[in-house]
Amino acid sequence: MSYNSLLINKVDLIGETIDQWGQPTETITANIVCRIMYQTKLIRNFQGEEVLSFAKLFFKPGQVISHSTKVRITGPQDIKKIKHPIISITRPQNATLLHHNEIWIS
């Protein structure tokens, strides 16, 4: 079984930027394949605060994901289309290359 066959879910990555008039705008990268593992866990966020996370997402390496990006789970199970903030990002690797990205969301 390949790693690609495990990526059965899709999400939208939403980045927030400022346009030329100083107004906030969203840039949406739609239908990114990932793997969602629903698990409640207490995680330290980027500011050092403890935050409750409800899911960990696995992405292929190469996705541009930062702490300011929000995640919207797409599919029939998520009717509300909530934008989930990213709590933590880890990038595990083996001896030669970056394997995948792990993103915890709240």
Order of alpha helices (4+ residues) and beta strands (2+ residues): beta-beta-beta-beta-beta-beta
